[in-house]
Amino acid sequence: MKIDEKLVAKLENLSMVEIEDKSKMAKDLENIVSFVEMLNELDTENIEAGSILKNSTPLREDKIKNSGIINDVLSHAPKTKDGFFIVPKIIE
């Protein structure tokens, strides 16, 4: 996959993250994609999926309980209403 500065600029705009050296970022992303594409060449047809763990994770029953953490977290927020954070609108 060819990644150029134009694609990096588009990704920069979509992610709302400033990328100073678009040329270097394009090279880095192209290296990452090339590495991941190499993984597609591996023959995993006869490899059985499994786990390295000898014992499975013990399951527990999910029980709803009020830990009070919501009130602790919201107490640090500048603005809240009805148990939710109030944040400024960022989409124009």
KEMI-370665 format. One record per atom (N, C-alpha, C): residue in one letter; chain; x, y, z. Coordinates in steps of 0.001 Angstrom, whole numbers, plus 524288, in hexadecimal, padded with zeros to 5 digits. Each point is the difference from the previous one (the first is absolute). Layout:
! KEMI-370665
["A"; "A"; [X; Y; Z]]
...
! end
This chain:
! KEMI-370665
["M"; "A"; [80354; 7FB69; 80000]]
["M"; "A"; [7FCAC; 80497; 80000]]
["M"; "A"; [8037F; 804D2; 80000]]
["K"; "A"; [7FEE0; 8038F; 7FC8F]]
["K"; "A"; [8030B; 804D7; 7FF93]]
["K"; "A"; [7FDAC; 8041F; 803A4]]
["I"; "A"; [80330; 801D7; 8038F]]
["I"; "A"; [7FE5B; 80426; 80393]]
["I"; "A"; [8035B; 804BF; 7FED5]]
["D"; "A"; [7FD6A; 80446; 7FE8D]]
["D"; "A"; [802DD; 804C3; 7FEBE]]
["D"; "A"; [7FE57; 80467; 803A7]]
["E"; "A"; [80250; 8048C; 7FF39]]
["E"; "A"; [7FEE1; 80471; 8036A]]
["E"; "A"; [7FA4E; 801CA; 7FF88]]
["K"; "A"; [7FDA7; 7FF3B; 7FB70]]
["K"; "A"; [7FA86; 80178; 7FF48]]
["K"; "A"; [7FC77; 7FCB2; 8037E]]
["L"; "A"; [80108; 7FAE3; 8003E]]
["L"; "A"; [7FCF3; 7FC90; 80366]]
["L"; "A"; [800F0; 80162; 805BC]]
["V"; "A"; [804D9; 8012D; 8015C]]
["V"; "A"; [80139; 8017F; 8056D]]
["V"; "A"; [7FD1B; 80509; 8016D]]
["A"; "A"; [7FFBC; 803B7; 7FC5B]]
["A"; "A"; [7FD28; 804DA; 8010A]]
["A"; "A"; [7FA35; 7FEE0; 800E4]]
["K"; "A"; [7FDD9; 7FC5D; 7FD04]]
["K"; "A"; [7FA78; 7FE91; 800B4]]
["K"; "A"; [7FF32; 7FD71; 80559]]
["L"; "A"; [80395; 7FC75; 8016C]]
["L"; "A"; [7FFAB; 7FD7B; 80520]]
["L"; "A"; [8009E; 803F9; 80467]]
["E"; "A"; [80360; 803D1; 7FF26]]
["E"; "A"; [800D0; 8042D; 803D6]]
["E"; "A"; [7FAE6; 802F6; 800DA]]
["N"; "A"; [7FD5A; 80133; 7FBC0]]
["N"; "A"; [7FB13; 802DC; 8005A]]
["N"; "A"; [7FBCD; 7FCB5; 802AD]]
["L"; "A"; [7FF90; 7FB0B; 7FE87]]
["L"; "A"; [7FC03; 7FC9A; 8024D]]
["L"; "A"; [800E4; 7FF0F; 805D1]]
["S"; "A"; [804F8; 7FF76; 8017E]]
["S"; "A"; [80139; 7FECC; 80576]]
["S"; "A"; [8006B; 804DD; 8036A]]
["M"; "A"; [80016; 80491; 7FD74]]
["M"; "A"; [80091; 804EC; 802D3]]
["M"; "A"; [80504; 80019; 80342]]
["V"; "A"; [80427; 7FDB3; 7FDB9]]
["V"; "A"; [80521; 7FFE3; 80278]]
["V"; "A"; [803DA; 8028A; 7FC3C]]
["E"; "A"; [80310; 803AA; 801F1]]
["E"; "A"; [803CC; 802A4; 7FCA9]]
["E"; "A"; [804D4; 7FC97; 7FF49]]
["I"; "A"; [8016C; 7FF21; 7FB16]]
["I"; "A"; [804AB; 7FCFB; 7FEB4]]
["I"; "A"; [803DC; 803BD; 7FD7F]]
["E"; "A"; [8045E; 800E1; 80299]]
["E"; "A"; [803BF; 803D9; 7FE15]]
["E"; "A"; [8030E; 7FE09; 7FB45]]
["D"; "A"; [80223; 7FB4D; 80043]]
["D"; "A"; [8032C; 7FDEB; 7FBBA]]
["D"; "A"; [7FCDD; 7FBD7; 7FD16]]
["K"; "A"; [7FCE7; 801BF; 7FC3A]]
["K"; "A"; [7FC90; 7FC6F; 7FD20]]
["K"; "A"; [80315; 7FC12; 7FCC6]]
["S"; "A"; [8047E; 8018A; 7FE0B]]
["S"; "A"; [80338; 7FC81; 7FCDC]]
["S"; "A"; [801F8; 7FB6C; 8034B]]
["K"; "A"; [801F0; 80121; 804A9]]
["K"; "A"; [801E7; 7FBDF; 8037E]]
["K"; "A"; [7FB79; 7FC88; 801BA]]
["M"; "A"; [7FB88; 8025D; 8012D]]
["M"; "A"; [7FB76; 7FCF8; 801A9]]
["M"; "A"; [7FE3D; 7FC5E; 7FB9D]]
["A"; "A"; [80017; 801E1; 7FB24]]
["A"; "A"; [7FE78; 7FCBE; 7FB8B]]
["A"; "A"; [803A3; 7FB49; 7FF92]]
["K"; "A"; [80520; 800D5; 800A0]]
["K"; "A"; [803C3; 7FBAB; 7FFC2]]
["K"; "A"; [7FF12; 7FC24; 8046D]]
["D"; "A"; [7FF11; 80202; 804BF]]
["D"; "A"; [7FF18; 7FC9A; 8047E]]
["D"; "A"; [7FB0C; 7FCBA; 7FF43]]
["L"; "A"; [7FBCC; 80278; 7FE43]]
["L"; "A"; [7FB1A; 7FD2D; 7FF2A]]
["L"; "A"; [80091; 7FBEE; 7FBB4]]
["E"; "A"; [802E4; 8014F; 7FBE9]]
["E"; "A"; [800CB; 7FC43; 7FBC1]]
["E"; "A"; [8031B; 7FB46; 801EE]]
["N"; "A"; [803DD; 800D8; 80363]]
["N"; "A"; [802F2; 7FBA1; 8024F]]
["N"; "A"; [7FC84; 7FC90; 8035B]]
["I"; "A"; [7FC95; 80268; 80303]]
["I"; "A"; [7FC76; 7FD0A; 80362]]
["I"; "A"; [7FC4F; 7FCB2; 7FCB6]]
["V"; "A"; [7FDB3; 80256; 7FBFD]]
["V"; "A"; [7FC57; 7FD2C; 7FCA9]]
["V"; "A"; [802D2; 7FB90; 7FD2B]]
["S"; "A"; [804C9; 800E3; 7FE3F]]
["S"; "A"; [80309; 7FBE1; 7FD64]]
["S"; "A"; [800F3; 7FB6D; 803B0]]
["F"; "A"; [80134; 8012C; 804DE]]
["F"; "A"; [800E1; 7FBDC; 803DB]]
["F"; "A"; [7FB07; 7FCD7; 800DB]]
["V"; "A"; [7FB96; 802A6; 80092]]
["V"; "A"; [7FB0C; 7FD48; 800E8]]
["V"; "A"; [7FE90; 7FCB8; 7FB3D]]
["E"; "A"; [80109; 801F7; 7FB4D]]
["E"; "A"; [7FED9; 7FCFF; 7FB4B]]
["E"; "A"; [80355; 7FB11; 7FFB4]]
["M"; "A"; [804B4; 80013; 8023A]]
["M"; "A"; [80341; 7FB47; 8002C]]
["M"; "A"; [7FD5A; 7FBBD; 8032E]]
["L"; "A"; [7FD13; 80180; 803FF]]
["L"; "A"; [7FD4E; 7FC1F; 8033F]]
["L"; "A"; [7FBE8; 7FD04; 7FCDF]]
["N"; "A"; [7FDD5; 8026D; 7FBE3]]
["N"; "A"; [7FC2C; 7FD59; 7FCBE]]
["N"; "A"; [80267; 7FB78; 7FCFA]]
["E"; "A"; [8051E; 7FFEA; 7FF6B]]
["E"; "A"; [8029F; 7FBD8; 7FD20]]
["E"; "A"; [800B6; 7FB11; 80340]]
["L"; "A"; [7FF37; 80058; 80515]]
["L"; "A"; [800A6; 7FB77; 80363]]
["L"; "A"; [7FBB8; 7FC06; 7FEF5]]
["D"; "A"; [8017E; 7FB0C; 7FFB9]]
["D"; "A"; [7FC42; 7FBCE; 7FF34]]
["D"; "A"; [7FE1E; 7FE25; 80559]]
["T"; "A"; [7FB50; 80184; 8015F]]
["T"; "A"; [7FDC0; 7FE88; 80512]]
["T"; "A"; [7FB8C; 7FC1A; 7FF57]]
["E"; "A"; [7FFB4; 7FD9A; 7FB6C]]
["E"; "A"; [7FBAE; 7FC73; 7FEC3]]
["E"; "A"; [7FFB5; 7FB65; 803C3]]
["N"; "A"; [8046D; 7FDA7; 8014B]]
["N"; "A"; [80007; 7FB4E; 80348]]
["N"; "A"; [8017D; 80123; 805A8]]
["I"; "A"; [7FFAA; 804E6; 80189]]
["I"; "A"; [8014A; 8016C; 8055E]]
["I"; "A"; [7FAF6; 800A9; 8030F]]
["E"; "A"; [7FFB0; 7FD1D; 8043A]]
["E"; "A"; [7FB4B; 80023; 80333]]
["E"; "A"; [80045; 80493; 803CE]]
["A"; "A"; [7FBBE; 802EA; 80064]]
["A"; "A"; [7FFCD; 80461; 803AB]]
["A"; "A"; [8000E; 7FDD4; 80586]]
["G"; "A"; [802BD; 8029E; 80361]]
["G"; "A"; [8004E; 7FE1C; 80555]]
["G"; "A"; [801D5; 8043C; 803AB]]
["S"; "A"; [80126; 7FE76; 804AF]]
["S"; "A"; [801B4; 8039A; 80402]]
["S"; "A"; [80508; 7FDFA; 8026C]]
["I"; "A"; [8034A; 80392; 801AE]]
["I"; "A"; [804D0; 7FE70; 802A5]]
["I"; "A"; [7FF07; 7FEE9; 805CD]]
["L"; "A"; [7FB57; 80154; 801D3]]
["L"; "A"; [7FEB7; 7FF24; 8057B]]
["L"; "A"; [7FE6A; 7FA53; 800DD]]
["K"; "A"; [80202; 7FDA5; 80429]]
["K"; "A"; [7FEA7; 7FA95; 80129]]
["K"; "A"; [7FA77; 7FF93; 80220]]
["N"; "A"; [7FE7F; 803A7; 8032D]]
["N"; "A"; [7FAC1; 7FFEE; 8024D]]
["N"; "A"; [7FCD4; 8046C; 7FDA4]]
["S"; "A"; [7FB1C; 7FF03; 7FF44]]
["S"; "A"; [7FCB8; 80428; 7FDFA]]
["S"; "A"; [7FEF2; 80403; 80446]]
["T"; "A"; [7FE6F; 8048C; 7FE6C]]
["T"; "A"; [7FED1; 80421; 803AF]]
["T"; "A"; [7FB0D; 7FE8D; 80300]]
["P"; "A"; [8003E; 80030; 8052A]]
["P"; "A"; [7FB49; 7FEA2; 802F4]]
["P"; "A"; [7FBBD; 80409; 7FF0F]]
["L"; "A"; [7FB4A; 7FE1F; 7FF4B]]
["L"; "A"; [7FB9D; 8037E; 7FF13]]
["L"; "A"; [7FD58; 8013E; 80523]]
["R"; "A"; [7FDBE; 80485; 80031]]
["R"; "A"; [7FD03; 80181; 80498]]
["R"; "A"; [7FAC4; 80221; 7FE36]]
["E"; "A"; [7FC52; 7FFF3; 8036D]]
["E"; "A"; [7FAE1; 8020D; 7FEC0]]
["E"; "A"; [8003C; 805F6; 8000D]]
["D"; "A"; [7FDDA; 80265; 7FBFD]]
["D"; "A"; [7FFD0; 805B2; 7FFCC]]
["D"; "A"; [7FBA3; 801F1; 80388]]
["K"; "A"; [80173; 8032B; 803B7]]
["K"; "A"; [7FC26; 80234; 80395]]
["K"; "A"; [80078; 805E6; 7FFD0]]
["I"; "A"; [7FBAE; 802A2; 7FF87]]
["I"; "A"; [7FFF1; 805B3; 80004]]
["I"; "A"; [80037; 801CE; 805AB]]
["K"; "A"; [803AB; 80386; 8010B]]
["K"; "A"; [8004A; 8023B; 8053F]]
["K"; "A"; [8017D; 805B7; 7FF89]]
["N"; "A"; [7FE28; 80316; 80380]]
["N"; "A"; [80115; 80591; 7FFFC]]
["N"; "A"; [804F4; 800F3; 80320]]
["S"; "A"; [80436; 80160; 7FD38]]
["S"; "A"; [804F8; 800D0; 802AC]]
["S"; "A"; [800C6; 805B2; 80190]]
["G"; "A"; [7FCC7; 8038B; 7FDE6]]
["G"; "A"; [8008C; 80581; 80145]]
["G"; "A"; [80441; 802BA; 7FCF0]]
["I"; "A"; [8028F; 7FD43; 7FC79]]
["I"; "A"; [80454; 8024A; 7FD16]]
["I"; "A"; [7FE21; 8045C; 7FC61]]
["I"; "A"; [7FB39; 7FF9D; 7FE21]]
["I"; "A"; [7FDF4; 803FA; 7FC6D]]
["I"; "A"; [80001; 80556; 802A5]]
["N"; "A"; [7FE34; 80035; 804BD]]
["N"; "A"; [7FFDE; 804F8; 802CF]]
["N"; "A"; [80583; 80211; 8010D]]
["D"; "A"; [803A4; 7FC80; 80129]]
["D"; "A"; [8056E; 801AA; 800D8]]
["D"; "A"; [80250; 8024F; 7FB08]]
["V"; "A"; [7FF20; 7FD6F; 7FB95]]
["V"; "A"; [80220; 801E7; 7FB0A]]
["V"; "A"; [7FD7A; 8052E; 7FE83]]
["L"; "A"; [7FADB; 8004A; 8005C]]
["L"; "A"; [7FD43; 804C9; 7FE82]]
["L"; "A"; [8014B; 80495; 80391]]
["S"; "A"; [801A9; 7FEE7; 804BF]]
["S"; "A"; [80148; 80443; 803A2]]
["S"; "A"; [804CA; 80312; 7FE2C]]
["H"; "A"; [8032C; 7FDB6; 7FC9B]]
["H"; "A"; [804AD; 8029F; 7FE03]]
["H"; "A"; [7FF04; 802E2; 7FAD9]]
["A"; "A"; [7FB65; 7FF61; 7FDCB]]
["A"; "A"; [7FED4; 80274; 7FAF4]]
["A"; "A"; [7FE54; 805A8; 800D1]]
["P"; "A"; [8016A; 80379; 7FC5A]]
["P"; "A"; [7FE69; 8056F; 8008A]]
["P"; "A"; [7FA1A; 800C4; 7FFA3]]
["K"; "A"; [7FD6E; 7FCFB; 7FC76]]
["K"; "A"; [7FA58; 8007D; 7FF62]]
["K"; "A"; [7FD9A; 7FA9C; 7FF4D]]
["T"; "A"; [7FBAE; 7FF13; 802D1]]
["T"; "A"; [7FD18; 7FB1D; 7FF74]]
["T"; "A"; [7FA2D; 8012C; 8004F]]
["K"; "A"; [7FCEB; 7FC59; 7FE01]]
["K"; "A"; [7FA56; 80077; 8006B]]
["K"; "A"; [7FDB0; 7FA8B; 7FF9E]]
["D"; "A"; [7FCB8; 7FE9B; 803AF]]
["D"; "A"; [7FD3F; 7FAFA; 8000C]]
["D"; "A"; [803AE; 7FB57; 7FF76]]
["G"; "A"; [8048F; 8003E; 80267]]
["G"; "A"; [803A2; 7FB9E; 7FFDB]]
["G"; "A"; [80360; 7FFB3; 7FB26]]
["F"; "A"; [80037; 80429; 7FCE1]]
["F"; "A"; [80323; 80010; 7FB46]]
["F"; "A"; [803A7; 804B4; 80006]]
["F"; "A"; [8044C; 7FF98; 7FCFC]]
["F"; "A"; [8037D; 80464; 7FF3C]]
["F"; "A"; [7FD7D; 803CD; 7FC33]]
["I"; "A"; [800C3; 80500; 800DE]]
["I"; "A"; [7FE6D; 803FD; 7FC39]]
["I"; "A"; [80506; 80211; 7FD8F]]
["V"; "A"; [8005D; 7FF80; 7FAD9]]
["V"; "A"; [804B5; 801A6; 7FD2A]]
["V"; "A"; [7FE78; 803DF; 7FBBD]]
["P"; "A"; [803AE; 8034A; 7FE5E]]
["P"; "A"; [7FEC5; 803B1; 7FBD7]]
["P"; "A"; [7FF36; 7FD37; 7FACC]]
["K"; "A"; [7FCB3; 80230; 7FCCC]]
["K"; "A"; [7FEFE; 7FDE3; 7FACC]]
["K"; "A"; [804F5; 800AE; 7FCB6]]
["I"; "A"; [801C4; 7FBBD; 7FD5F]]
["I"; "A"; [804C7; 8005F; 7FCDF]]
["I"; "A"; [7FEFE; 7FF3B; 7FA31]]
["I"; "A"; [7FB63; 7FE42; 7FE93]]
["I"; "A"; [7FEBE; 7FF34; 7FA77]]
["I"; "A"; [7FD4E; 804DE; 7FDF8]]
["E"; "A"; [80208; 801F8; 7FBAD]]
["E"; "A"; [7FDB4; 804C9; 7FDDE]]
["E"; "A"; [7FC17; 7FEB1; 7FBCA]]
! end
